[in-house]
């Protein structure tokens, strides 16, 4: 089920919302949130609900073990067992065929004839996100950052919370622990306007901006080898905005839905295309993932401590794994390596870069990010290298069908992304002009939904 679908807007959300606020006790609301999460997830494949339930049960029991035991061996097992299980499940479903293909490739390169057929593995939607939720829960409990809950339904509702279940943001238990504890005292009216405002703005980003851009650039990128230099740049700048408005739109909708159920989800995007350097970009882009990588990988590796070579190693390992997290493909690894290299270079040249005019730093940072998105968007290195050659050596080519529409949308998207406030910076005051404008744009979104099938969010594949 998609947020941008009629069945969600007209059936699932009204039922989930009305029943939730009709219930009064904590346990009733926990059970309902967990149940709606599993129903929401079952629309993709009900069989994988059992996978999420197993992960939930193991992590919940490990949390109880951390409450009960004080000896280091048992406490270590309470961390190792659930984290290993989560990572093993993630590795099996997401990376098995990738590993087999690479083993076969190496074998062929060495002259062997070993062939391994690809396994028929379906990647469960959202597994990368809900496994990270359980991992952060266990590690934070072991570190003493949180106290594990004894209420199974509270924990189950946290893991299966449908607003952020399949594409984030990656919400740590401590970020919504207070709201979950006070869920029986939540007031439906307090954040009602803010919640609907966030949700509708996210829907507008997805349907009216991201999907309109995608309708032009996706057909063009299918014939990437025939693009002109201008066409290649238009497509990649377009993809940069498509990805941002698609994913930040989903994140806004998730935050809005959280507000509607009395839960405050964290900000996931803070105007990333206003970044003045590559480190600033990663403080603003997909904040829940970048902070996860920082706190649970980069800092344990050593972080900024040690020699320059050690810091560079830590940055590269973190970004390589961050790239691999996005997908089982060497192009994602290359994208992670590219950003790791940029972060290393910035650490050594920060004084020189920071001395440039701020406008030049913003343009330069955005340009570097756009180049990186080439690897992120490409299905193969052949596609990535072809696009890069086209972008950086002048050549003619086919005109993009719908180029005027694309240019108009790039202007709108550019103004919003580079100069406009992000959703968390907006006042969300329901004055008559604001309500009228929001209602008109929401109506346009509904017309789009009636006229075309719903398109998945880009981050569902990760």
ABEGO torsion letter per residue (X at the ends): XBABBAAAAAAAAAAAAAAAAABABAAAAAAAAAAAAAAAAAAABAAAAAAAAAAAAAAAAAAAAAAABABAAAAAAAAAAAAAAAAAAAAAAAAAAAAAAAAAAAAAAAGBABBBBBBBBBBBBGAAAAAAAAAAAAAAAAAGABBBBABAAAAAAAAABAAAAAAOBBBBAAAAAAAAAAAAABBAAAAAAAAAAAAAAAAAAAAAAAAAAAAAAAAAAAAAAABBAAAAAAAAAAAAAAAAAAAAAAAAAAAAAAAAAGBBBBBABBGAAABABAAAAAAABGAAAAAAAAAAAAAAAGEABEBAAAAAAAAAAAAAAAAAAAEBBAAAAAAAAAAAAAAAAAAAAAAAAAABBAAAAAAAAAAAAAAAAAAAABABAAAAAAAAAAAABBBBEBBBBGAAAAAAAAAAAAAAAAABBBAAABAGBBBAAAAAAAAAAAAAAAAAAAABBBBBBAAAAX
